[in-house]
Amino acid sequence: MTIVIAWIYVALMLSLGSESLIAGVLGFIAWGPLPLSIIWYIFVRRRPQAAKQQDAQSPP
């Protein structure tokens, strides 16, 4: 969780240093929530599916 907060902070600082408001907003979206949502999907959402497949393959 600390890494997520730190990454949001870094993305916010990068967006605040942008030349325009639109570039800042798009930069924040591109560097903040978008990569975090992809990582969350890969590591959190797919984990229960993999666990279910392993349980189905193991003998009772």
C-alpha positions as CSV (number, residue, x, y, z in Angstrom):
1,M,0.0,0.0,0.0
2,T,2.9,2.4,0.7
3,I,4.2,1.9,-2.8
4,V,0.9,2.8,-4.3
5,I,0.7,6.0,-2.2
6,A,4.3,6.9,-3.2
7,W,3.5,6.2,-6.9
8,I,0.4,8.5,-6.8
9,Y,2.6,11.2,-5.2
10,V,5.2,10.9,-7.9
11,A,2.5,11.0,-10.6
12,L,1.0,14.1,-8.9
13,M,4.4,15.9,-8.8
14,L,5.0,15.1,-12.4
15,S,1.6,16.4,-13.4
16,L,2.1,19.6,-11.4
17,G,5.3,20.3,-13.2
18,S,3.6,20.2,-16.6
19,E,3.3,23.2,-18.8
20,S,-0.5,23.3,-19.1
21,L,-3.5,22.1,-17.2
22,I,-4.5,19.6,-19.9
23,A,-1.0,18.1,-20.1
24,G,-1.0,17.9,-16.3
25,V,-4.3,16.0,-16.1
26,L,-3.5,13.7,-19.0
27,G,0.0,13.1,-17.5
28,F,-1.5,12.3,-14.1
29,I,-4.0,9.8,-15.7
30,A,-1.2,8.2,-17.8
31,W,1.3,7.9,-14.9
32,G,-1.1,7.4,-12.0
33,P,-4.4,5.5,-12.1
34,L,-3.9,3.8,-15.5
35,P,-0.7,1.9,-14.6
36,L,-2.0,1.1,-11.1
37,S,-5.2,-0.3,-12.4
38,I,-3.4,-2.5,-14.9
39,I,-1.1,-3.8,-12.2
40,W,-4.1,-4.3,-9.8
41,Y,-5.9,-6.3,-12.5
42,I,-2.9,-8.5,-13.2
43,F,-1.8,-9.2,-9.6
44,V,-5.1,-9.1,-7.6
45,R,-7.9,-9.9,-10.0
46,R,-6.2,-12.9,-11.7
47,R,-4.9,-14.5,-8.5
48,P,-8.3,-16.0,-7.3
49,Q,-8.8,-17.5,-10.8
50,A,-5.4,-19.1,-10.7
51,A,-6.1,-20.5,-7.2
52,K,-9.4,-21.9,-8.3
53,Q,-7.8,-23.6,-11.3
54,Q,-5.2,-25.2,-9.0
55,D,-7.9,-26.4,-6.6
56,A,-9.8,-28.0,-9.4
57,Q,-6.7,-29.8,-10.7
58,S,-5.6,-31.2,-7.3
59,P,-7.0,-34.5,-6.1
60,P,-9.6,-34.4,-3.3
